[in-house]
Amino acid sequence: MSGILAGKRILVTGVLTEGSIAFHAAKVAQEQGAEVVLTGFGRVSLVERIAKRLPKPTTVIEMDVTNPEHLDGLAAKVSEYFGDDEGIDGVVHSIAFGPQGAFNFLEAGWEDVSTALQVSSYSLKSLTMALLPLMEKRGGGSVVGITFDGSIAWPKYDWMGVAKAALESTGRYLARDLGGRNIRVNMVSAGPIKSMAAKSIPGFEELADVWNHRAPIGWDLADPEPAGRGVVGLLSDFFPKTTGEIVHVDGGVHMMGA
């Protein structure tokens, strides 16, 4: 089997629809030779149906990143799926959620904000630590998170923007602390995609309209594959000494001045 992920084992979170970045990361990973296992939360049967549209059959492990029991048992379930205890090579973190209240920056209460931060940011650390023993069995690994540029105060994004900034910072601290174990932690900062998650963001159309005018190389809101390819690139051994990095796959909007 050929491809830049030949022989790799990858766990992908966040596949909910065929139009998600996570789905395309899983698809491209399989096309590049990897074995892939998915996780799902809440609507596992839906994720199982979507998983059948991947190039190769795989399974879906139920996982709520806020549930300690799910996290504690995750490594064993992954090993059970692969039929041995030889570990995995990579993890894709594509998890984010903010209650509606988190999209009103000045009025949001701590309950909504803390939920957004736990699910969207702290979960990167929780997930990585749950799977660290499996990556160590392979002599190291690559963790790739999917973010939306947390260095800018975007219109309408509010506390989710803060959560993304926290996610990116969490990635840097994980990269610092796990580098000695040969674990790389990087981010793909993707442009907006018209996914199911986007439908929960008030004012998404206004936010996404920025890309219609400011992407020098263009951006297709309906095409998650470029971001998925960026994820797979960072999972591969072609970036053996890259960690704590944010790779922008956003049509170039991040570097445009006012």
N, C-alpha and C positions, 0 to 999 in steps of 0.2 A: 504494500500500500504506500503510495507516494503522497507528498504534501508536506507543508511546513509544520503540521501537527501530527505527523505519522507516529503512531505508537503512544500518543499522549492520551491521558484520561482527564476529562474536564467536567466539572459540575457547573451548571448554568441555572441561575435563579431568574425569576421575573418574566418567564414566558407566559403570557396570558392570551395574546392573539398573534396571528400570523404577521400582523403589521408592526410588531414590537421589535426594538433593537435586539433584545435578548433572543428572540426567535431567530433572527438573522445571524447573530453570533453563533448560536448552536448549529444552524444550517451550514454556515461557512466552515465552522470547526470540523463538522463531519466530512464535508467535501475535501478538507485538507488533511484527512486521515485520522482524526481523533475519535475516540469513544466518548459519548456524551451521556450524562444523566441529568435530569431536570428536577427542580423542586417546585412545588406549588403551594399556595395557601388559600383556603376558603373555597375556591372553585376548582378543586383538583380534577374533577371529571371533565371540566372544560379544558384544562391544561392537557389532560390525557388525549382528548380529541385533537387538539392542536398539535401535539407531539407526533401524531400519526402522519402529519404533513411534512415532517422532516425526511431527508433522504433515507435514513435508516431508523428502524424501530428502536425505541428507548423506553425507559420507565420514568415515572414521576413519583418523587418522594414528598410526602406532605411535610411542610415545615413552616412554622410561624417563628420568625426571628425574635419575637418577644417572649417566646415560651421556652424556659430553660430545659424542660424535658425534651422538647424537639431538638434543641441544639445538642444536648448531651447524647442523644441517641443517633445523631446524624451520621457520624463516622461509621458506626456499625452498619447502618442501612446502606450506605454507599458501598462498603466492602461486601455486603451481602449481594448487592446487585452485580458487582463485577465478579463475584464468585471466588474471591480470594482476599488476602489481606496485604496486598502489595502497594496500596496507596493510590493517590491521584497526583496529577501534575499541575492542575490549574483550577481556578475558581472565578466565575463571573458574578459580580454583585450588581444586580439590576433591580434594586428594591427601593421604593420610595412611596410615602403616603403622607398626606397632610389633611386633617379635617378641614371642613369649609372655613371654620373660624381662623385657621392659620393663614388664610389669604386676605386677612384684614390686619395689616401690621400694627396699627395703633390700638386697635380694639381687642386683639387676640388675648385670650387668657392662657395661663401657664399650662392648663390641662391640654389644650390643643397644641401649644408650642412643644411641650415635652413629648407628646405623641409623635409629632413630625420629626423631632430630633432623634428619638429612640429608633423609630422604624427606618428613617432615611439616612442616618449618620452613624449612630452607635452600632447599628447592625453590621456594619462593615467589620468592626473589631470582633463582634460576637461570632459572626460567620467564619471569619478567618481563624480564630482561635479554636472553633469547633472542628475545623478541618486541618489544622496545623499538623497533628500527628500523622495524617495520611500523606501530606506533602513531604514531611520529613522522611518518610519511608522511601520516597523516590529521590532523596538527596536534595530536595528543594522544590520550588514551584513558583507559579506566577498568579497573582491576584489582580484582577482588573475590575475596577468600578466604573459605572457609567454615571456621569455628572452633567450638569447644565451650568455653565460658567458661573461660579460662586464669587467671582471678583467684582461683579457688577450688580448694582441695584436695578433689577429689571422691572418694568411695569407689570403690576398685578401679581407678581410671584411672591412677594412679601416673605413670610417666615419660611417658605420652602426654599427661597434663595439663601436664607441664613443656614438652613439645613444642608444645602449643597456646599456652602462654604465650609461647614463643619465636616461634611463627608470628605472633602478634599484635604482638609487638615488632618483628619483621622488617617487617611491614606499615607500622608507624609510621616506621621509618628509610627505607624505600623512598618513602613519601609525602613525607618531608622532602627527600630527594635528587632526586626526580623531579618535584617540583612545578613547578620552573622550566621543565620541558619539557611542561607541561600534562598530566601523567599523575596521575590520582587513584588512590589505593590505599586501599581500605576492606575491612572484614570484616562478614560476617553471622555472628553467634553464635547458632547454632540449638539448639533443644532436641533431645533424643535421638529418633532414628528407627530403627525396626526394619528395618535394611538388612542387606545381606550383610556390610558392614564391622562392623556391631554384633555379629554372631555371633562375631567373633574377639576380643571383649572379655570376659574372664572377669568374671562378676558383673554383666553388663549389666542384667539384670532388676532387681537391687537398686539400681543407679544410676538406671535409668529410673523406678523407683517413686517417686522424689522428686517427679516431675511429676504423679503421680496425686493428690498431697496439697497441692502448693504452687503450682500454676499458677492465679492468680486468674481468668484468662480461659479456662482450660482448655487442654489439649494432647492431640493425637491422635498417638500413636506411629506410626500407619500412614499419616500424611498429610504427605508432604514438600513439598507445593505452597506452603504459606505461606512457607517458607524460600526456595524457588525464586523466588517473587515478590519477596522482599526483595532477592535477588541482582539480578534484572532492574531493580528500581528504582534500585539503585546504579550499574548499567551505563548507565542513561539519562542524558540531559542535564537531568533534573529536579533533580539534585544537583551543579550545576556548580562549586560552591566547597566541597564536602564532601570532605575527605581525612584519612587517618589515623584514621578513625572506626570504632567497632564498633557496629553496629546489632543489637540483640537481637531475635530472632524465636523466643521461647521460652515464650510464654504468660505472661510476667511473672515467672517464677521468679527471675530475676537480681536483682530489686529487693525480694524478700521478706526480712524480718528473721527472726531465729531464733524 
